[in-house]
Amino acid sequence: MRISARNQISGTIVDVIKGATTSHVRVDIGDGTIITASITNAAVDDLGLKTGGKATVVIKASDVMIAVD
């Protein structure tokens, strides 16, 4: 697979929680650091995502914001 996004992090799926239309997929990227993605249930099924499977997290953000009190 070739993709223009530079932020690609490999990891292991630790959880797939399906809702009515959207799933939360939690990926351990090492040292217990978890990244969570919200994707459609159809995408989970199409990709065959399952706990224990390998996955690459791809991050493509137009905006990054930081706020403080």
Number of C-alpha atoms within 10 A of each C-alpha: 2 4 7 7 10 9 11 12 15 14 20 19 22 17 18 19 12 15 10 7 9 15 20 17 21 21 27 21 18 11 6 8 10 16 14 16 15 14 14 16 18 12 12 18 10 9 10 9 16 16 14 13 13 15 17 14 19 15 12 11 8 5 5 5 4 4 4 3 2
